[in-house]
Amino acid sequence: MESLIVTIIISFLATLIATPKIKRFLEGAGIIAIDMQKKEQPKMATSGGVPIMIGLLAGLFSYIFITTFITKANTNITLLFASIISVMIITILGFLDDINIQTLRNSKSKEKDIRVGLKQWQKALIPLLAATPLMIISAGQSMVSIPLIGNINLGVIYPIIIIPLIIGFTSNSFNMLAGMNGLESGLGMILLTSTGLYSLFYGTLEGAIIALTLAGALLAFLKYNSYPAKYLPGDSLTYLVGSAFGASIIIGNIEKFALIAFIPWFIEFILKARSKFKASSLGVLQKDGTIKPKYENKTYSLTHIAMRLVKKEENVTPLLISVETFFCLIAFIISRITL
């Protein structure tokens, strides 16, 4: 437990130190995006997954060093390294997409961001390939517990089919619920903290290490990403968080908990599917400072519902974080009752 606490602290501090340095580097290199929901439309660094990955690696490598050479703890290092490789591959995918953001001027002389990077099929395929390290070591257990169904032994189907599907779905789905200052990092922190604590008490230590270490890094990044943001998360952050969540539930053997805790993203997936995954989660800034969805009579995201309820961007994120906190509490309760 002491080693895990040290790991989280190191991850937090490393991210806190690295973020402003990476921010200056990215802005100097022109890897920036526009905060479209602000009147001034400020430009700032994007790709928050870079400093968070630095923090995650610093924390995990510190844990491996401490438990290998000092405490001699019985930790499955193979699981940790397989998870690190999978998460790094997907983070690189997100970074490649982030560096292909370009700022153009439309006919009304207003700037906007466009993506000219990876195609949708590439974003769906690469996470499946990134799951290979976890597939090779047969991470997790083939016996899974599904709410309302019970225990099912999936055998070889689990490593060959279920693992890549989990990694692919969590990484891509987490990327869909985004667009507000502090939303992705805030939701990720709540999701991973809950996942890590549940895995620590009722799953495996390795699953808790991945989730809680990343939660520490996200907490540090929130200093720069909370409203009004000074650093935008980009796809590198969303893919990193989604894939790390997938890895932690696989090696933590807590699929039942994860199914409930991830309900907001299941809902988001369904809403986005109604638009054939073309709708934006962003709102349109009004003259009075409020924001409203781009689609008058359509709802394609949970952010659209939140915008209609609380009107202002700075209130959307706390509302959705509260919703996710509720589902995490429900996941704890239901998972324990049906254990």
ABEGO torsion letter per residue (X at the ends): XAAAAAAAAAAAAAAAAAAAAAAAAAAAAGBBBBBAABAAGBBBBBGAAAAAAAAAAAAAAAAAAAAAAAAGBBBBAAAAAAAAAAAAAAAAAAAAAAAABBBBBBAAGBBBBBBABBBAAAAAAAAAAAAAAAAAAGBEBABBBBBGAEBBBAEAAAAAAAAAAAAAAAAAAAAABBGBBGAAAAAAAAAAAAAAAAAAAABBAAAAAAAAAAAAAAAAAAAAABOBBABBAEAAAAAAAAAAAAAAAAAAGAAAAAAAAAAAAAAAAAAAAAAGGABBABBBBBAAGBBBBABAABBABAAAAAAAAAGBAAAAAAAAAAAAAAAAAAAAAAAAAAX
